[in-house]
Amino acid sequence: MKELIEAIAKALVDNPDHVQVRAIEGEQVIVFELRVHPSDLGKVIGRQGRTAESIRTILGAAGMKLRKRVTLEILE
């Protein structure tokens, strides 16, 4: 799932080499921290957060298969 987030983020940003994804896994929850270049932050979040919400929806569907709740945090 980490690779999925990286692939989506790299397709959206101008600086794909600055994309970093870190997974923090608990018993029932997986938290993914996404870091991008500060100039690309708006591209990942999108207008009114629509792009970020779409990525979270995809992760939620993938998490159902693993029977875990998946959270995405976009960090500066």
N, C-alpha and C positions, 0 to 999 in steps of 0.2 A: 504494500500500500504506500510505502514511502516513495517508491519509484514512480507511482502514479501521480503523487503530489508534485514531485520534481518535474515530471514530464509536462504536466499542465502549466506549472509556474514558468518553466523555461520557454514554453511556447508563447506566453503572454508578455514577457519582459524584454527590454532592450539589452540587459546585461545578464545573460543566462549563467555566466560563470560565477556570479554572486549569489545564486540561489542555494540556500542551505535548508535542509529539513532534518529535524531531530525528533525522535519518537520517545515518549515517556509512557511506559506500559504499566498498567495496574491490573488488578484482578478482573474488573469488568469494564474498565475504561482505557482507551488509548488516546493520549494527547499528542498531537503533532504540532511542533513549533516551526513555522515557516519564516525564514529571514530572506529578504531581498534587498537589493541596492535601494537607498532612500528615494532616488528618482523614479524607481519602478513601483513604489508602494501603491500609488493610485491606480495603476494598471491591474494589479492583483486584486485590489478591493473593488474597483469598478464603481460606476455611478450608483449612489445610494446603497452600496454594498452588494449589488446584484451578482457580481462575479464571485465574490467571496462566498455568498450564500449558495451559489450553484456548486462550487467546489465542495462545500460542506454537505450538500444534498447527495452528491456522488459518494462522498466518504461514508455518509450514513447508510447508504444502500450497500456499500461494500462491507461495512461493519456488521450488518445484519447477517451476512453469511458466516462471519466469525463469531456471532453471538456476543458482540462487544459494542459498547457505545464509543463512537469516535468523535473527537473534538479537534478542531483546527484553530490554532492561534496564530495570527499574523503579527510578527514582531518587527520593530524598526531596526 
